Amino acid sequence: MALPKIYVALDCQTQEEADQLVSRLPSGQVGLKVGKELFTSIGPEWVRKQVEQGFSIFLDLKFHDIPNTVAKAVTSAAKIGVDIVNVHASGGSDMMRAAKDALEPFDNPPLLIAVTVLTSMSDADLADIGIQVTAEQQVLNLAKLTQKAGLDGVVCSAQEARMLKDALGESFKLVTPGIRPANSATDDQKRVMTPKEAMLAGVDYMVIGRPITRSETPEETVAEILASIGE
């Protein structure tokens, strides 16, 4: 089954808030991105319930630890039934390979992707932590490491999508936050692109949060975004 092009970022703090938002989203047309904030608050059982209700889940916990710990973490995610799970590419090759190997026993394993450079980070931010290359170059470096480790793709900015597709091939999946429909506020994202621009650049799956979750009519906003990309 094809995964939805759009994952709605559920940046909620309570189950009540999450339930209210999810009830207004079309399960067959969008997926849900569950991050640290919500997962820490209400846990895996709520995520499992959304899977049972037909939602595709991107579990965005960005695992970054010793290889054995990360392997067990992605195994737990797969047992919940999520469709996408991620790790930090900066955890290194051994960690990523351990995660990939841990998913081999599953008949339908989730896509395993790696975070390259957070979309909130600029070249100056990287320099502050001792990385003396541009954000774009660091994304490429980490994406190559990810592909070599056997993972399915990376999280990246849509602005790097075409570069990555050219370097790593069309089958290497790209998941992109920092997507903002035309006329939306960029908030704390520094490297953004509209949904239509992102699709044209080669993005496979888009993460969209506040333009949908803060909309008075999230279902209508979803419909408008889907229409803008021909879905």
Backbone as CSV, one residue per row, in Angstrom:
resi,resn,N_x,N_y,N_z,CA_x,CA_y,CA_z,C_x,C_y,C_z
1,MET,0.840,-1.202,0.000,0.000,0.000,0.000,0.872,1.248,0.000
2,ALA,0.560,2.179,-0.862,1.338,3.412,-0.949,1.112,4.264,0.291
3,LEU,2.175,4.863,0.781,2.062,5.741,1.938,1.561,7.118,1.508
4,PRO,0.883,7.839,2.398,0.400,9.186,2.054,1.560,10.147,1.833
5,LYS,1.331,11.129,0.999,2.363,12.127,0.711,2.568,13.094,1.869
6,ILE,1.530,13.286,2.684,1.575,14.278,3.757,1.420,13.608,5.111
7,TYR,2.312,13.941,6.034,2.194,13.526,7.430,1.987,14.780,8.271
8,VAL,0.905,14.798,9.026,0.575,15.954,9.855,1.329,15.849,11.173
9,ALA,2.106,16.873,11.487,2.895,16.872,12.715,1.994,17.192,13.899
10,LEU,1.805,16.203,14.760,0.935,16.367,15.923,1.744,16.920,17.093
11,ASP,1.961,18.206,17.079,2.737,18.843,18.144,1.800,19.185,19.296
12,CYS,1.220,18.129,19.877,0.242,18.260,20.958,0.874,17.813,22.276
13,GLN,0.272,18.246,23.380,0.783,17.866,24.698,-0.154,16.940,25.449
14,THR,-1.417,16.854,25.027,-2.384,16.028,25.735,-3.122,15.109,24.770
15,GLN,-3.646,14.013,25.302,-4.421,13.092,24.483,-5.703,13.751,23.989
16,GLU,-6.316,14.558,24.818,-7.550,15.241,24.421,-7.307,16.129,23.196
17,GLU,-6.216,16.883,23.236,-5.875,17.761,22.118,-5.579,16.954,20.862
18,ALA,-4.836,15.858,21.027,-4.497,15.015,19.884,-5.743,14.360,19.299
19,ASP,-6.599,13.811,20.160,-7.821,13.160,19.686,-8.712,14.130,18.920
20,GLN,-8.811,15.339,19.434,-9.660,16.334,18.792,-9.150,16.663,17.394
21,LEU,-7.832,16.807,17.257,-7.256,17.130,15.964,-7.387,15.953,15.000
22,VAL,-7.033,14.755,15.460,-7.061,13.581,14.594,-8.470,13.300,14.085
23,SER,-9.474,13.592,14.903,-10.855,13.344,14.495,-11.265,14.180,13.287
24,ARG,-10.490,15.213,12.990,-10.819,16.105,11.866,-9.915,15.876,10.661
25,LEU,-9.116,14.810,10.707,-8.199,14.510,9.611,-8.639,13.247,8.872
26,PRO,-8.491,13.227,7.544,-8.885,12.055,6.751,-7.809,10.969,6.773
27,SER,-8.112,9.826,7.403,-7.106,8.780,7.596,-6.576,8.211,6.287
28,GLY,-7.383,8.216,5.238,-6.927,7.657,3.972,-6.086,8.595,3.145
29,GLN,-6.016,9.853,3.556,-5.332,10.861,2.739,-4.074,11.433,3.376
30,VAL,-4.007,11.446,4.693,-2.814,11.949,5.379,-2.390,10.970,6.459
31,GLY,-1.100,10.995,6.785,-0.591,10.233,7.902,-0.375,11.153,9.095
32,LEU,0.073,10.582,10.194,0.329,11.335,11.413,1.795,11.212,11.797
33,LYS,2.419,12.351,12.086,3.789,12.318,12.608,3.718,12.511,14.117
34,VAL,4.172,11.501,14.825,4.173,11.541,16.287,5.605,11.727,16.754
35,GLY,5.843,12.838,17.415,7.188,13.158,17.872,7.366,12.975,19.363
36,LYS,8.482,13.464,19.867,8.845,13.268,21.272,7.815,13.847,22.240
37,GLU,7.305,15.018,21.909,6.396,15.714,22.819,5.148,14.881,23.100
38,LEU,4.484,14.425,22.034,3.250,13.672,22.197,3.516,12.255,22.689
39,PHE,4.538,11.608,22.140,4.827,10.227,22.522,5.182,10.128,24.000
40,THR,5.934,11.077,24.496,6.317,11.072,25.901,5.104,11.294,26.798
41,SER,4.134,12.053,26.281,2.943,12.371,27.057,1.957,11.215,27.134
42,ILE,1.685,10.546,25.995,0.600,9.555,25.999,1.012,8.162,25.544
43,GLY,2.216,7.978,25.017,2.786,6.661,24.838,2.338,5.831,23.656
44,PRO,2.862,4.600,23.579,2.681,3.754,22.406,1.260,3.238,22.191
45,GLU,0.480,3.072,23.257,-0.865,2.528,23.074,-1.736,3.458,22.242
46,TRP,-1.584,4.743,22.445,-2.354,5.704,21.647,-1.934,5.614,20.181
47,VAL,-0.637,5.467,19.940,-0.142,5.337,18.569,-0.712,4.075,17.928
48,ARG,-0.705,2.976,18.669,-1.247,1.722,18.158,-2.733,1.871,17.791
49,LYS,-3.462,2.623,18.571,-4.886,2.860,18.299,-5.072,3.588,16.979
50,GLN,-4.198,4.559,16.696,-4.316,5.304,15.434,-4.015,4.397,14.236
51,VAL,-3.059,3.483,14.410,-2.762,2.501,13.361,-3.997,1.644,13.095
52,GLU,-4.658,1.205,14.159,-5.858,0.378,14.019,-6.991,1.135,13.340
53,GLN,-6.996,2.459,13.479,-8.032,3.273,12.865,-7.688,3.662,11.420
54,GLY,-6.582,3.147,10.926,-6.256,3.333,9.526,-5.263,4.421,9.192
55,PHE,-4.664,5.034,10.206,-3.683,6.083,9.946,-2.286,5.493,9.760
56,SER,-1.581,5.993,8.773,-0.161,5.709,8.625,0.596,6.582,9.621
57,ILE,1.543,5.997,10.336,2.268,6.729,11.380,3.747,6.857,11.050
58,PHE,4.255,8.078,11.155,5.684,8.355,11.123,6.085,8.615,12.570
59,LEU,6.800,7.660,13.177,7.245,7.817,14.561,8.577,8.554,14.555
60,ASP,8.517,9.820,14.898,9.651,10.731,14.766,10.338,10.915,16.116
61,LEU,11.065,9.877,16.549,11.751,9.943,17.843,13.259,10.112,17.706
62,LYS,13.752,10.084,16.481,15.157,10.399,16.195,16.108,9.635,17.125
63,PHE,16.041,8.320,17.101,16.884,7.519,17.990,18.370,7.770,17.722
64,HIS,19.121,7.941,18.792,20.561,8.211,18.704,21.196,7.684,19.982
65,ASP,21.738,6.479,19.900,22.285,5.832,21.092,23.253,4.750,20.634
66,ILE,23.690,3.902,21.540,24.561,2.803,21.141,23.774,1.852,20.236
67,PRO,24.464,1.125,19.346,23.757,0.302,18.353,22.715,-0.642,18.932
68,ASN,23.023,-1.344,20.008,22.091,-2.319,20.574,20.806,-1.654,21.060
69,THR,20.942,-0.498,21.685,19.771,0.216,22.192,18.887,0.693,21.056
70,VAL,19.497,1.231,20.017,18.720,1.721,18.873,18.054,0.558,18.142
71,ALA,18.736,-0.564,18.018,18.143,-1.739,17.376,16.886,-2.183,18.118
72,LYS,16.924,-2.205,19.435,15.754,-2.590,20.212,14.642,-1.557,20.106
73,ALA,15.015,-0.282,19.998,14.014,0.777,19.904,13.237,0.693,18.585
74,VAL,13.942,0.478,17.475,13.230,0.397,16.193,12.417,-0.891,16.114
75,THR,12.859,-1.944,16.786,12.070,-3.173,16.857,10.745,-2.908,17.562
76,SER,10.795,-2.177,18.660,9.573,-1.830,19.384,8.644,-0.986,18.519
77,ALA,9.212,-0.072,17.747,8.405,0.769,16.859,7.714,-0.074,15.795
78,ALA,8.437,-1.033,15.242,7.861,-1.899,14.217,6.715,-2.722,14.779
79,LYS,6.821,-3.158,16.017,5.765,-3.949,16.642,4.493,-3.137,16.854
80,ILE,4.634,-1.828,17.010,3.458,-0.959,17.134,2.700,-0.900,15.811
81,GLY,3.445,-1.020,14.704,2.813,-0.976,13.396,3.007,0.323,12.640
82,VAL,4.014,1.107,13.036,4.254,2.375,12.341,4.837,2.117,10.957
83,ASP,4.682,3.084,10.064,5.171,2.942,8.689,6.528,3.586,8.445
84,ILE,6.898,4.566,9.276,8.198,5.233,9.141,8.772,5.432,10.533
85,VAL,10.052,5.139,10.694,10.740,5.382,11.955,12.112,5.956,11.631
86,ASN,12.642,6.781,12.515,13.913,7.423,12.171,14.962,7.351,13.281
87,VAL,16.207,7.513,12.832,17.373,7.570,13.711,18.195,8.792,13.285
88,HIS,19.194,9.136,14.082,20.110,10.221,13.702,21.287,9.639,12.924
89,ALA,21.507,10.133,11.714,22.645,9.656,10.917,23.962,9.914,11.631
90,SER,24.015,10.941,12.436,25.256,11.251,13.155,25.576,10.222,14.225
91,GLY,24.669,9.246,14.437,24.976,8.134,15.331,25.984,7.170,14.733
92,GLY,26.188,7.268,13.408,27.232,6.484,12.763,26.755,5.229,12.066
93,SER,27.644,4.656,11.276,27.326,3.496,10.445,26.921,2.274,11.261
94,ASP,27.657,1.955,12.310,27.348,0.763,13.104,25.949,0.857,13.695
95,MET,25.600,2.023,14.209,24.277,2.214,14.796,23.182,2.035,13.752
96,MET,23.374,2.648,12.576,22.358,2.556,11.529,22.216,1.132,11.007
97,ARG,23.321,0.448,10.826,23.244,-0.937,10.349,22.560,-1.845,11.376
98,ALA,22.806,-1.609,12.637,22.151,-2.396,13.678,20.637,-2.197,13.638
99,ALA,20.230,-0.966,13.400,18.800,-0.668,13.302,18.191,-1.360,12.091
100,LYS,18.883,-1.294,10.969,18.390,-1.935,9.750,18.290,-3.450,9.935
101,ASP,19.306,-4.054,10.506,19.313,-5.502,10.722,18.175,-5.928,11.646
102,ALA,17.849,-5.078,12.612,16.796,-5.419,13.570,15.421,-5.512,12.922
103,LEU,15.251,-4.836,11.785,13.953,-4.832,11.099,13.810,-5.958,10.080
104,GLU,14.886,-6.666,9.800,14.857,-7.717,8.784,13.819,-8.811,9.051
105,PRO,13.576,-9.221,10.299,12.616,-10.304,10.534,11.158,-9.935,10.233
106,PHE,10.852,-8.662,10.098,9.461,-8.244,9.905,9.042,-8.413,8.443
107,ASP,7.825,-8.924,8.241,7.310,-9.104,6.881,7.113,-7.765,6.173
108,ASN,6.613,-6.779,6.902,6.393,-5.439,6.348,7.045,-4.408,7.266
109,PRO,8.364,-4.328,7.242,9.046,-3.404,8.156,8.765,-1.953,7.791
110,PRO,8.821,-1.072,8.768,8.669,0.354,8.457,9.857,0.861,7.652
111,LEU,9.634,1.946,6.923,10.764,2.626,6.307,11.678,3.118,7.414
112,LEU,12.962,2.873,7.252,13.945,3.338,8.235,14.736,4.471,7.604
113,ILE,14.583,5.650,8.163,15.231,6.827,7.599,16.100,7.498,8.654
114,ALA,17.027,8.315,8.199,17.946,8.975,9.122,17.827,10.491,9.020
115,VAL,17.940,11.131,10.153,17.953,12.592,10.211,19.349,13.068,9.834
116,THR,19.414,14.028,8.928,20.703,14.587,8.525,20.984,15.856,9.332
117,VAL,20.523,16.995,8.841,20.681,18.268,9.560,19.291,18.821,9.825
118,LEU,18.985,19.125,11.061,17.674,19.660,11.402,17.380,20.919,10.582
119,THR,16.127,21.038,10.138,15.784,22.190,9.281,15.832,23.520,10.032
120,SER,15.950,23.489,11.339,16.072,24.731,12.105,17.515,25.223,12.156
121,MET,18.466,24.419,11.622,19.883,24.763,11.745,20.440,25.410,10.480
122,SER,21.203,26.461,10.685,21.861,27.169,9.586,23.346,26.809,9.559
123,ASP,24.071,27.339,8.574,25.523,27.135,8.514,26.190,27.623,9.799
124,ALA,25.721,28.756,10.309,26.307,29.320,11.534,26.068,28.401,12.725
125,ASP,24.883,27.789,12.779,24.591,26.859,13.873,25.521,25.655,13.832
126,LEU,25.811,25.153,12.624,26.725,24.023,12.494,28.131,24.418,12.935
127,ALA,28.534,25.616,12.559,29.873,26.086,12.960,29.996,26.148,14.477
128,ASP,28.905,26.503,15.150,28.914,26.583,16.607,29.225,25.245,17.266
129,ILE,28.886,24.134,16.591,29.146,22.814,17.181,30.340,22.125,16.522
130,GLY,31.140,22.919,15.804,32.410,22.420,15.296,32.363,21.772,13.928
131,ILE,31.261,21.913,13.190,31.162,21.350,11.843,31.474,22.457,10.843
132,GLN,32.606,22.322,10.166,33.114,23.409,9.336,32.759,23.242,7.857
133,VAL,31.554,22.778,7.584,31.041,22.726,6.212,29.645,23.316,6.227
134,THR,29.118,23.621,5.052,27.776,24.183,4.978,26.737,23.129,5.355
135,ALA,25.534,23.591,5.677,24.442,22.664,5.980,24.191,21.734,4.806
136,GLU,24.245,22.276,3.603,24.006,21.462,2.409,25.050,20.357,2.268
137,GLN,26.321,20.680,2.487,27.376,19.676,2.375,27.254,18.627,3.472
138,GLN,26.890,19.063,4.673,26.737,18.106,5.773,25.552,17.168,5.518
139,VAL,24.488,17.694,4.957,23.350,16.848,4.582,23.793,15.772,3.596
140,LEU,24.547,16.161,2.586,25.018,15.209,1.582,25.942,14.169,2.205
141,ASN,26.863,14.614,3.059,27.778,13.686,3.726,27.011,12.625,4.521
142,LEU,26.036,13.078,5.307,25.287,12.156,6.155,24.330,11.286,5.344
143,ALA,23.793,11.827,4.253,22.902,11.043,3.396,23.673,9.905,2.721
144,LYS,24.875,10.183,2.270,25.713,9.129,1.673,26.025,8.046,2.699
145,LEU,26.325,8.439,3.917,26.598,7.480,4.992,25.357,6.625,5.262
146,THR,24.201,7.262,5.230,22.936,6.568,5.457,22.673,5.520,4.387
147,GLN,22.858,5.910,3.138,22.627,4.967,2.040,23.608,3.794,2.123
148,LYS,24.850,4.088,2.440,25.865,3.039,2.551,25.512,2.047,3.653
149,ALA,24.833,2.537,4.701,24.436,1.672,5.812,23.192,0.846,5.481
150,GLY,22.576,1.123,4.329,21.442,0.321,3.889,20.079,0.840,4.267
151,LEU,20.001,2.070,4.766,18.704,2.617,5.155,17.909,3.061,3.926
152,ASP,16.616,3.327,4.141,15.715,3.626,3.025,15.765,5.072,2.557
153,GLY,16.222,5.980,3.408,16.240,7.374,3.013,16.616,8.272,4.169
154,VAL,16.354,9.548,4.003,16.725,10.526,5.027,15.625,11.558,5.234
155,VAL,15.710,12.201,6.370,14.968,13.429,6.620,15.870,14.568,6.183
156,CYS,15.342,15.488,5.405,16.156,16.607,4.934,15.259,17.794,4.644
157,SER,15.865,18.920,4.350,15.127,20.079,3.867,14.770,19.853,2.409
158,ALA,13.607,20.345,2.015,13.205,20.224,0.610,14.192,20.922,-0.317
159,GLN,14.907,21.907,0.194,15.875,22.631,-0.624,17.065,21.748,-1.012
160,GLU,17.272,20.660,-0.307,18.358,19.738,-0.636,17.875,18.520,-1.422
161,ALA,16.566,18.451,-1.695,15.983,17.243,-2.283,16.567,16.910,-3.652
162,ARG,16.627,17.870,-4.536,17.113,17.579,-5.887,18.574,17.156,-5.861
163,MET,19.358,17.807,-5.040,20.767,17.429,-4.894,20.877,15.973,-4.449
164,LEU,20.065,15.573,-3.481,20.142,14.216,-2.952,19.637,13.187,-3.952
165,LYS,18.573,13.506,-4.671,18.075,12.571,-5.683,19.126,12.369,-6.782
166,ASP,19.762,13.451,-7.182,20.796,13.358,-8.221,21.985,12.527,-7.742
167,ALA,22.337,12.685,-6.474,23.525,12.006,-5.940,23.254,10.558,-5.538
168,LEU,22.035,10.282,-5.064,21.775,8.989,-4.449,20.705,8.160,-5.151
169,GLY,20.048,8.725,-6.163,19.077,7.965,-6.933,17.641,8.232,-6.537
170,GLU,16.732,7.993,-7.476,15.321,8.300,-7.261,14.671,7.392,-6.230
171,SER,15.206,6.187,-6.004,14.573,5.257,-5.065,14.904,5.574,-3.607
172,PHE,15.897,6.432,-3.383,16.278,6.812,-2.024,15.246,7.813,-1.516
173,LYS,14.510,7.456,-0.460,13.355,8.228,-0.011,13.764,9.496,0.750
174,LEU,13.007,10.558,0.490,13.246,11.837,1.156,11.994,12.263,1.916
175,VAL,12.153,12.494,3.207,11.078,12.969,4.072,11.439,14.368,4.535
176,THR,10.541,15.320,4.325,10.925,16.709,4.560,9.964,17.466,5.466
177,PRO,10.477,17.918,6.616,9.752,18.917,7.400,10.017,20.294,6.794
178,GLY,9.576,21.320,7.482,9.825,22.668,6.973,9.025,22.973,5.729
179,ILE,7.897,22.278,5.530,7.037,22.544,4.381,5.981,23.558,4.808
180,ARG,5.867,24.617,4.059,4.916,25.662,4.385,4.118,26.037,3.140
181,PRO,2.782,25.866,3.169,1.969,26.321,2.044,2.191,27.803,1.783
182,ALA,1.940,28.231,0.540,2.118,29.637,0.173,1.375,30.529,1.161
183,ASN,2.024,31.621,1.547,1.459,32.630,2.455,1.414,32.193,3.924
184,SER,2.048,31.062,4.257,2.100,30.629,5.654,3.343,31.201,6.330
185,ALA,3.272,31.340,7.650,4.425,31.789,8.420,5.482,30.689,8.444
186,THR,6.758,31.066,8.429,7.834,30.066,8.477,8.116,29.603,9.898
187,ASP,7.623,30.351,10.920,7.850,30.011,12.325,9.347,29.835,12.570
188,ASP,9.776,28.710,13.206,11.202,28.551,13.550,11.975,27.754,12.508
189,GLN,11.361,27.503,11.360,12.049,26.778,10.302,12.809,27.769,9.414
190,LYS,14.069,27.460,9.129,14.894,28.389,8.353,15.043,27.976,6.894
191,ARG,14.794,26.696,6.575,14.964,26.221,5.209,13.643,25.590,4.768
192,VAL,12.765,26.413,4.154,11.394,25.988,3.874,11.097,25.990,2.382
193,MET,9.955,25.350,2.020,9.520,25.266,0.632,8.028,24.964,0.641
194,THR,7.294,25.369,-0.417,5.871,25.061,-0.498,5.689,23.586,-0.893
195,PRO,4.504,23.016,-0.641,4.269,21.615,-1.026,4.502,21.357,-2.515
196,LYS,4.017,22.216,-3.370,4.187,22.006,-4.805,5.662,22.055,-5.189
197,GLU,6.392,23.033,-4.656,7.831,23.138,-4.933,8.565,21.895,-4.445
198,ALA,8.157,21.389,-3.276,8.809,20.211,-2.699,8.613,18.984,-3.576
199,MET,7.393,18.785,-4.070,7.136,17.637,-4.924,7.944,17.717,-6.217
200,LEU,8.013,18.909,-6.791,8.779,19.096,-8.014,10.270,18.864,-7.782
201,ALA,10.724,19.107,-6.558,12.141,18.924,-6.228,12.495,17.461,-5.977
202,GLY,11.478,16.596,-5.854,11.755,15.174,-5.649,11.431,14.630,-4.270
203,VAL,10.763,15.437,-3.448,10.398,14.983,-2.104,9.382,13.846,-2.201
204,ASP,9.555,12.823,-1.375,8.620,11.693,-1.357,7.500,11.884,-0.341
205,TYR,7.857,12.333,0.861,6.860,12.514,1.925,7.119,13.839,2.630
206,MET,6.041,14.607,2.840,6.147,15.926,3.450,5.555,15.928,4.847
207,VAL,6.228,16.600,5.772,5.707,16.791,7.120,5.230,18.230,7.234
208,ILE,3.959,18.385,7.559,3.366,19.721,7.692,2.677,19.795,9.048
209,GLY,3.024,20.810,9.831,2.459,20.942,11.164,1.519,22.102,11.315
210,ARG,2.055,23.216,11.772,1.223,24.335,12.194,0.252,24.872,11.147
211,PRO,0.599,24.901,9.849,-0.398,25.370,8.883,-1.688,24.533,8.901
212,ILE,-1.581,23.255,9.309,-2.769,22.394,9.428,-3.300,22.399,10.850
213,THR,-2.419,22.172,11.819,-2.882,21.978,13.192,-3.414,23.259,13.832
214,ARG,-2.969,24.409,13.346,-3.473,25.676,13.885,-4.577,26.276,13.027
215,SER,-4.956,25.575,11.995,-6.044,26.049,11.130,-7.384,25.874,11.842
216,GLU,-8.296,26.815,11.622,-9.636,26.675,12.188,-10.403,25.548,11.507
217,THR,-9.988,25.223,10.275,-10.621,24.133,9.520,-9.526,23.231,8.941
218,PRO,-8.905,22.388,9.788,-7.780,21.566,9.320,-8.132,20.657,8.157
219,GLU,-9.368,20.151,8.122,-9.760,19.276,7.027,-9.767,20.020,5.690
220,GLU,-10.173,21.287,5.719,-10.165,22.087,4.500,-8.742,22.448,4.088
221,THR,-7.896,22.728,5.064,-6.499,23.033,4.763,-5.814,21.829,4.132
222,VAL,-6.083,20.637,4.650,-5.528,19.412,4.065,-5.979,19.272,2.619
223,ALA,-7.271,19.490,2.381,-7.808,19.359,1.017,-7.138,20.344,0.068
224,GLU,-6.897,21.567,0.528,-6.255,22.582,-0.316,-4.812,22.189,-0.639
225,ILE,-4.097,21.679,0.355,-2.705,21.271,0.128,-2.649,20.094,-0.831
226,LEU,-3.514,19.102,-0.643,-3.551,17.958,-1.536,-3.864,18.386,-2.967
227,ALA,-4.792,19.331,-3.109,-5.134,19.833,-4.441,-3.935,20.529,-5.079
228,SER,-3.136,21.222,-4.258,-1.985,21.965,-4.789,-0.917,21.048,-5.354
229,ILE,-0.898,19.787,-4.888,0.103,18.837,-5.402,-0.530,17.771,-6.293
230,GLY,-1.776,18.004,-6.654,-2.422,17.114,-7.610,-2.915,15.809,-7.025
231,GLU,-3.142,15.790,-5.713,-3.618,14.556,-5.069,-5.127,14.643,-4.834
